[in-house]
Amino acid sequence: MITYAAGDTLVHRLDPRSKLFVQAAVAVAAFAHTTPRGLVALTAFVLCVCWLAATPLLASLRSYRAFLPFLVAAPLVEGATLGAPWFVPADAVTPALASYRVLLLLLVSTAYIRTTRVRESRAAIQWLLPGRAGVVLGAGVGFVLRFLPLLRDDLASIRSAMDARLGSERSLRERIRLIGVTGLRRVFARADRFALALQARCFAWNPTLPPLSATWRDAPAALVGVGLVVWAVL
Protein backbone atom coordinates (compact mmCIF):
# COMPACT_ATOMS: atom_id res chain seq x y z
CA MET A 1 0.00 0.00 0.00
CA ILE A 2 2.94 2.39 0.41
CA THR A 3 4.10 2.10 -3.19
CA TYR A 4 2.85 3.65 -6.42
CA ALA A 5 -0.12 1.86 -7.99
CA ALA A 6 -0.82 2.61 -11.63
CA GLY A 7 -4.32 3.87 -12.26
CA ASP A 8 -6.49 6.39 -14.08
CA THR A 9 -8.26 8.08 -11.20
CA LEU A 10 -8.73 11.83 -10.95
CA VAL A 11 -5.96 12.06 -8.35
CA HIS A 12 -3.58 10.11 -10.60
CA ARG A 13 -4.01 12.74 -13.31
CA LEU A 14 -3.28 15.72 -11.05
CA ASP A 15 0.03 17.53 -11.10
CA PRO A 16 2.23 16.35 -8.20
CA ARG A 17 2.71 19.95 -7.06
CA SER A 18 -1.04 20.31 -6.58
CA LYS A 19 -1.16 17.09 -4.58
CA LEU A 20 1.72 18.22 -2.38
CA PHE A 21 -0.03 21.53 -1.77
CA VAL A 22 -3.29 19.84 -0.77
CA GLN A 23 -1.41 17.41 1.47
CA ALA A 24 0.36 20.28 3.24
CA ALA A 25 -2.95 22.15 3.57
CA VAL A 26 -4.55 19.10 5.20
CA ALA A 27 -1.69 18.98 7.71
CA VAL A 28 -2.13 22.68 8.52
CA ALA A 29 -5.89 22.27 8.93
CA ALA A 30 -5.45 19.16 11.11
CA PHE A 31 -3.22 20.96 13.58
CA ALA A 32 -5.32 24.15 13.53
CA HIS A 33 -8.68 22.50 14.19
CA THR A 34 -8.20 20.15 17.12
CA THR A 35 -11.82 19.97 18.24
CA PRO A 36 -13.97 16.89 17.51
CA ARG A 37 -16.19 18.97 15.20
CA GLY A 38 -13.21 20.11 13.14
CA LEU A 39 -11.79 16.58 12.94
CA VAL A 40 -15.16 15.23 11.79
CA ALA A 41 -15.14 17.68 8.88
CA LEU A 42 -11.54 16.80 8.10
CA THR A 43 -12.37 13.09 8.27
CA ALA A 44 -15.06 13.55 5.63
CA PHE A 45 -12.52 15.31 3.40
CA VAL A 46 -9.88 12.60 3.89
CA LEU A 47 -12.40 9.85 3.10
CA CYS A 48 -13.32 11.72 -0.08
CA VAL A 49 -9.65 11.96 -1.07
CA CYS A 50 -9.12 8.23 -0.48
CA TRP A 51 -12.22 7.47 -2.54
CA LEU A 52 -11.09 9.66 -5.43
CA ALA A 53 -7.61 8.07 -5.28
CA ALA A 54 -9.01 4.50 -5.08
CA THR A 55 -7.13 3.95 -1.82
CA PRO A 56 -8.62 1.15 0.34
CA LEU A 57 -8.89 2.29 3.96
CA LEU A 58 -8.46 -1.06 5.70
CA ALA A 59 -5.50 -2.08 3.55
CA SER A 60 -3.90 1.32 4.17
CA LEU A 61 -4.30 0.96 7.93
CA ARG A 62 -2.81 -2.53 7.80
CA SER A 63 0.27 -1.04 6.13
CA TYR A 64 0.83 1.07 9.26
CA ARG A 65 -0.05 -1.63 11.79
CA ALA A 66 3.42 -1.38 13.30
CA PHE A 67 2.74 2.26 14.26
CA LEU A 68 -0.92 1.99 15.24
CA PRO A 69 -0.21 0.53 18.72
CA PHE A 70 1.76 3.68 19.57
CA LEU A 71 -1.17 5.86 18.52
CA VAL A 72 -3.52 3.80 20.68
CA ALA A 73 -1.12 3.67 23.62
CA ALA A 74 -0.64 7.45 23.84
CA PRO A 75 -4.12 8.27 25.23
CA LEU A 76 -4.10 5.17 27.43
CA VAL A 77 -0.80 6.13 29.04
CA GLU A 78 -1.84 9.76 29.43
CA GLY A 79 -5.13 8.85 31.10
CA ALA A 80 -3.68 6.22 33.43
CA THR A 81 -2.99 7.13 37.07
CA LEU A 82 -1.14 5.37 39.86
CA GLY A 83 -4.10 5.49 42.23
CA ALA A 84 -7.89 5.52 42.14
CA PRO A 85 -9.72 5.97 39.81
CA TRP A 86 -6.74 4.48 37.84
CA PHE A 87 -7.88 6.07 34.60
CA VAL A 88 -9.05 9.65 33.91
CA PRO A 89 -10.90 9.88 30.57
CA ALA A 90 -10.58 13.67 30.46
CA ASP A 91 -6.77 13.41 30.41
CA ALA A 92 -6.90 11.01 27.47
CA VAL A 93 -9.03 13.22 25.21
CA THR A 94 -6.26 15.53 23.98
CA PRO A 95 -3.74 12.76 23.09
CA ALA A 96 -6.55 10.73 21.52
CA LEU A 97 -7.42 13.62 19.21
CA ALA A 98 -3.72 14.07 18.42
CA SER A 99 -3.38 10.38 17.53
CA TYR A 100 -6.45 10.64 15.32
CA ARG A 101 -4.94 13.62 13.48
CA VAL A 102 -1.82 11.58 12.78
CA LEU A 103 -4.01 8.77 11.44
CA LEU A 104 -5.73 11.15 9.03
CA LEU A 105 -2.38 12.45 7.79
CA LEU A 106 -1.18 8.88 7.22
CA LEU A 107 -4.23 8.17 5.05
CA VAL A 108 -3.67 11.32 2.98
CA SER A 109 0.01 10.43 2.57
CA THR A 110 -0.91 6.93 1.43
CA ALA A 111 -3.28 8.34 -1.18
CA TYR A 112 -0.48 10.59 -2.45
CA ILE A 113 2.10 7.80 -2.62
CA ARG A 114 -0.29 5.43 -4.42
CA THR A 115 -1.13 8.03 -7.09
CA THR A 116 2.27 9.68 -7.69
CA ARG A 117 5.33 8.21 -9.35
CA VAL A 118 8.59 8.58 -7.46
CA ARG A 119 10.22 10.55 -10.28
CA GLU A 120 7.27 12.94 -10.36
CA SER A 121 7.58 13.52 -6.61
CA ARG A 122 11.27 14.23 -7.01
CA ALA A 123 10.61 16.65 -9.86
CA ALA A 124 7.97 18.48 -7.81
CA ILE A 125 10.26 18.81 -4.80
CA GLN A 126 13.12 20.13 -6.90
CA TRP A 127 10.72 22.63 -8.51
CA LEU A 128 9.49 23.81 -5.10
CA LEU A 129 13.01 23.98 -3.63
CA PRO A 130 15.55 25.03 -6.29
CA GLY A 131 19.26 24.46 -5.96
CA ARG A 132 21.36 21.74 -4.39
CA ALA A 133 19.07 21.55 -1.34
CA GLY A 134 16.13 20.60 -3.53
CA VAL A 135 18.20 17.98 -5.33
CA VAL A 136 19.27 16.41 -2.03
CA LEU A 137 15.73 16.43 -0.62
CA GLY A 138 14.20 15.11 -3.84
CA ALA A 139 16.74 12.32 -4.10
CA GLY A 140 16.23 11.46 -0.43
CA VAL A 141 12.48 11.21 -0.85
CA GLY A 142 12.95 9.01 -3.90
CA PHE A 143 15.34 6.73 -2.04
CA VAL A 144 12.96 6.35 0.90
CA LEU A 145 9.94 5.61 -1.29
CA ARG A 146 11.88 2.94 -3.14
CA PHE A 147 13.77 1.53 -0.16
CA LEU A 148 11.02 1.36 2.48
CA PRO A 149 8.82 -1.24 0.73
CA LEU A 150 11.86 -3.51 0.33
CA LEU A 151 12.63 -3.30 4.04
CA ARG A 152 9.02 -4.04 4.87
CA ASP A 153 9.12 -7.13 2.62
CA ASP A 154 12.34 -8.23 4.31
CA LEU A 155 10.74 -8.06 7.75
CA ALA A 156 7.72 -9.98 6.49
CA SER A 157 9.96 -12.71 5.04
CA ILE A 158 11.93 -12.90 8.31
CA ARG A 159 8.74 -13.39 10.29
CA SER A 160 7.51 -16.04 7.85
CA ALA A 161 10.81 -17.89 8.14
CA MET A 162 10.61 -17.77 11.94
CA ASP A 163 7.05 -19.13 11.90
CA ALA A 164 8.11 -21.96 9.58
CA ARG A 165 10.84 -22.88 12.08
CA LEU A 166 8.44 -22.78 15.08
CA GLY A 167 9.78 -19.41 16.10
CA SER A 168 6.38 -18.58 17.61
CA GLU A 169 7.22 -20.96 20.47
CA ARG A 170 10.20 -18.85 21.51
CA SER A 171 9.91 -16.13 24.12
CA LEU A 172 8.87 -12.65 23.09
CA ARG A 173 12.29 -11.27 23.92
CA GLU A 174 14.00 -13.89 21.76
CA ARG A 175 11.65 -13.21 18.83
CA ILE A 176 12.30 -9.47 19.05
CA ARG A 177 16.04 -10.08 19.18
CA LEU A 178 16.02 -12.37 16.13
CA ILE A 179 13.85 -10.05 14.06
CA GLY A 180 15.87 -6.99 15.09
CA VAL A 181 19.30 -8.50 14.44
CA THR A 182 18.30 -10.16 11.18
CA GLY A 183 16.44 -7.05 10.05
CA LEU A 184 19.45 -4.80 10.69
CA ARG A 185 21.67 -7.22 8.82
CA ARG A 186 19.30 -7.08 5.85
CA VAL A 187 19.20 -3.25 6.05
CA PHE A 188 22.99 -2.91 5.90
CA ALA A 189 23.24 -5.48 3.10
CA ARG A 190 20.61 -3.67 1.05
CA ALA A 191 22.26 -0.32 1.75
CA ASP A 192 25.58 -1.63 0.41
CA ARG A 193 23.93 -3.00 -2.73
CA PHE A 194 21.98 0.23 -3.13
CA ALA A 195 25.17 2.33 -2.95
CA LEU A 196 26.86 0.05 -5.49
CA ALA A 197 23.86 0.33 -7.82
CA LEU A 198 24.02 4.13 -7.62
CA GLN A 199 27.69 4.08 -8.56
CA ALA A 200 27.05 1.65 -11.42
CA ARG A 201 24.31 3.91 -12.78
CA CYS A 202 26.45 7.05 -12.41
CA PHE A 203 24.12 8.82 -9.99
CA ALA A 204 23.98 12.46 -11.07
CA TRP A 205 22.94 15.69 -9.42
CA ASN A 206 21.11 16.82 -12.56
CA PRO A 207 19.05 13.86 -13.77
CA THR A 208 16.50 14.15 -16.55
CA LEU A 209 13.22 14.31 -14.66
CA PRO A 210 9.72 14.16 -16.19
CA PRO A 211 8.29 17.57 -17.19
CA LEU A 212 5.60 18.98 -14.92
CA SER A 213 2.59 20.68 -16.47
CA ALA A 214 -0.53 21.81 -14.63
CA THR A 215 -3.87 21.33 -16.38
CA TRP A 216 -7.43 22.47 -15.78
CA ARG A 217 -7.87 19.55 -13.39
CA ASP A 218 -5.40 21.14 -10.99
CA ALA A 219 -7.46 24.32 -10.57
CA PRO A 220 -10.08 22.68 -8.29
CA ALA A 221 -7.31 20.99 -6.30
CA ALA A 222 -5.54 24.31 -5.81
CA LEU A 223 -8.80 25.93 -4.70
CA VAL A 224 -9.38 23.11 -2.23
CA GLY A 225 -5.89 23.60 -0.80
CA VAL A 226 -6.42 27.35 -0.48
CA GLY A 227 -9.77 26.70 1.20
CA LEU A 228 -8.14 24.40 3.74
CA VAL A 229 -5.47 26.97 4.54
CA VAL A 230 -8.10 29.70 4.95
CA TRP A 231 -10.17 27.38 7.16
CA ALA A 232 -7.11 26.73 9.29
CA VAL A 233 -6.34 30.44 9.69
CA LEU A 234 -9.89 31.58 10.44
C-alpha angles and dihedrals in degrees: 000000000000095000133078115278117198114236146137101237123136091256091051090058096051122103110260090233090060091049092050090050093051091046091052090046090053090053091050092048092047093056094041097051107048098158121104090246092055092046091050090056091046091048090056090052093048091049089051091051092050090049093050090047093047090237113158110226100210094046090048092052091048088056089061097040090120090062100037095079089060091052090050094044095054097072092038092054093044093051096044119100133191094235140029129347083028092202130046111196093196091062091052096053098080097048090043091056090046091052090049091052090054089051091054091050090051091054092050090048091051091052089051095048093047093052102039128070116230093240091052091052090051092049091050093050093049089049092051093044111034123199134034092318091060091048091052093046093045093049091047092052090048092050093050094048091051098039102044097064090052092053090048090052090049092054091047091051091048091053092047091051091050092050091050089054093048091258089151088074092062122092120273091248092053092049092050091049094050094046092045097048095042092044093052090048090053091047093054092044092051091045091055092049090045092053091048091050090052091052092047091052093046096241106222135198092223107046123171103259126188114271116255119221126171117219136191089276090067094059095075090045091052091049090050090052092049090048091053092050091049090048089052093050097045 
